Amino acid sequence: MTTEEAIVLAGGLGTRLRAVVADVPKPLAPVAGRPFLAWLLDRLAASGLRRCILATGYRADLIEQVIGVRWQGMEIAYSVEPEPRGTGGAIALAARRLQGDAVHVLNGDTWLEYTPTVLEAAARDAAAPMAIALARVDDVSRYGAVDVHEGRAVAFREKGEMGSGWINAGCYFLDSAALVGLPDVKVFSFEHDVLQPRAAAGEVVAVTSTRGFIDIGVPEDYARAQALFAR
């Protein structure tokens, strides 16, 4: 049975976007006349997901007001951080609201086209607790590169290196073992405290059949998204 739940990390402040977007949480930044999060939820609903937990923080009330509790047949639930907990803390808090024992996780400010069922199947087929959907970019310097070996993400390199390569777009599948293994602390980084050690242990399957990466937290990508989604 395929996993039908997702957690979307939607607690970002959007500080880098302040020059072009007023005081709204980053996932609500308008893109082609709609909140960016609306486009993302459209895609999740079209992918067959039936339930989505929005992990919110900054202006959580506004996100709930705009999105509501149903979206194109998908149930929307909310996990509100009382204080910033890092990406890991936000995922762990939201995971308490899951109805099943596995989940898709996505960033609420990035766009990457891939098939969630393919990501889950990659993890299941490899008997791995986690899978990551990677994005191919022309310049990895802004993001840090991901090293892939024999279908696994094996290392995450720091920002600054030049050239094309694979990057982490914040799109994951976590099975029950990955969820149970999350650190039992309130505040932690998913990338540093979970993803990197799991990858070093060979436990993260990499899926590269993806396209269309956009990070709306970067003003030039935000501008590119306007033209792309307007089509």
Residue pairs with C-beta under 8 A, 6 or more apart in sequence:
2 48
2 117
2 120
3 100
3 102
3 103
3 104
3 116
3 120
3 173
4 48
4 49
4 50
4 51
4 100
5 49
5 50
5 51
5 52
5 53
5 98
5 99
5 100
5 102
5 103
5 104
6 44
6 49
6 51
6 52
6 53
6 103
6 104
6 105
6 106
6 116
7 52
7 53
7 55
7 79
7 91
7 94
7 95
7 98
7 103
7 104
7 105
7 106
8 27
8 37
8 40
8 41
8 44
8 52
8 53
8 54
8 55
8 105
8 106
8 107
8 108
9 55
9 87
9 90
9 91
9 105
9 106
9 107
9 108
9 170
10 25
10 26
10 27
10 37
10 54
10 55
10 56
10 63
10 108
11 25
11 55
11 56
11 57
11 58
11 60
11 81
11 84
11 90
11 108
12 25
12 26
12 27
12 57
12 58
12 108
12 109
12 217
13 25
13 26
13 58
14 21
14 24
14 25
14 26
14 29
14 58
14 109
14 217
16 217
16 218
16 219
17 26
17 29
17 216
17 217
17 219
17 222
19 219
20 219
20 222
20 223
21 29
21 30
21 222
23 59
24 59
24 62
25 56
25 58
25 59
25 60
25 62
25 63
26 36
26 108
26 109
26 216
26 217
27 35
27 36
27 37
27 40
27 63
27 108
27 109
28 35
28 36
28 37
28 59
28 62
28 63
28 66
29 35
29 36
29 109
29 216
29 222
30 36
31 39
31 216
31 222
31 225
31 226
31 229
32 39
32 225
32 226
32 228
32 229
32 230
33 230
34 229
35 66
35 67
36 108
36 109
36 111
36 216
36 225
37 54
37 63
37 66
37 67
37 108
38 67
39 111
39 229
40 106
40 108
40 111
41 52
41 67
41 71
41 72
41 74
41 76
42 72
43 113
44 52
44 74
44 106
44 116
45 71
45 72
45 73
45 74
46 72
47 115
47 116
47 117
48 116
48 117
49 74
49 104
49 116
50 73
50 74
50 75
51 74
51 75
51 76
51 77
51 99
52 71
52 74
52 75
52 76
52 77
53 76
53 77
53 78
53 79
53 94
53 97
53 98
54 63
54 64
54 67
54 76
54 77
54 78
54 79
54 108
55 79
55 81
55 90
55 91
55 93
55 94
56 63
56 64
56 78
56 79
56 80
56 81
57 80
57 81
57 84
57 90
60 78
60 80
60 81
63 78
64 78
67 76
68 76
69 75
69 76
69 77
70 76
77 97
79 90
79 93
79 94
79 96
79 97
81 89
81 90
81 93
84 187
85 92
85 93
85 186
85 187
85 188
86 187
86 188
86 189
86 190
87 189
87 190
87 191
88 182
88 183
88 187
88 188
88 189
88 190
88 191
88 193
88 194
89 185
89 186
89 187
89 188
91 105
91 174
91 182
91 190
92 182
92 183
92 188
95 103
95 179
95 182
98 179
101 175
101 176
101 179
102 120
102 173
102 174
102 175
102 176
102 179
103 173
103 174
103 179
104 116
104 119
104 120
104 171
104 172
104 173
105 170
105 171
105 172
105 173
105 174
106 170
106 171
106 172
107 169
107 170
107 171
109 215
109 216
109 217
110 169
110 170
110 171
110 213
110 214
110 215
110 216
110 217
111 212
111 213
111 214
111 215
111 216
111 225
112 133
112 135
112 169
112 171
112 210
112 211
112 212
112 213
113 210
113 211
113 212
114 133
114 171
114 207
114 209
114 210
114 211
115 209
116 173
118 207
118 209
119 131
119 133
119 171
119 172
119 173
119 207
120 131
120 173
122 128
122 131
122 151
122 173
122 205
122 207
123 129
123 130
123 131
123 173
123 175
123 205
124 175
126 151
126 152
126 205
128 152
128 203
128 204
128 205
129 174
129 175
129 177
129 178
129 181
129 198
129 203
130 172
130 173
130 174
130 175
130 178
130 195
130 198
130 203
130 204
130 205
131 172
131 173
131 204
131 205
131 206
131 207
132 146
132 153
132 168
132 171
132 172
132 173
132 195
132 204
132 205
132 206
132 207
133 169
133 171
133 172
133 207
133 210
134 146
134 148
134 153
134 166
134 167
134 168
134 169
134 206
134 207
134 208
134 210
135 166
135 167
135 168
135 169
135 210
135 213
136 164
136 165
136 166
136 167
136 208
136 210
136 213
137 143
137 164
137 165
137 167
137 213
138 164
139 162
139 163
139 164
140 157
140 161
140 162
140 163
140 164
140 165
140 166
140 167
141 159
141 160
141 161
141 162
142 159
142 218
143 159
143 167
143 168
143 215
144 156
144 157
144 158
144 159
144 160
144 161
144 167
144 168
145 156
145 157
145 161
145 165
145 166
145 167
146 153
146 155
146 156
146 157
146 165
146 166
146 167
146 168
146 206
147 153
147 154
147 155
147 156
147 157
148 154
148 166
148 206
148 208
151 205
151 206
152 199
152 202
152 204
152 205
152 206
153 168
153 199
153 204
153 205
153 206
154 199
154 200
154 202
155 196
155 199
155 200
156 168
156 191
156 195
156 196
156 199
166 206
166 208
167 213
168 191
168 195
169 210
169 213
169 215
171 210
172 195
178 194
178 198
181 194
182 194
183 193
183 194
188 194
195 204
198 204
212 228
214 221
214 224
214 225
214 228
215 221
216 222
216 225
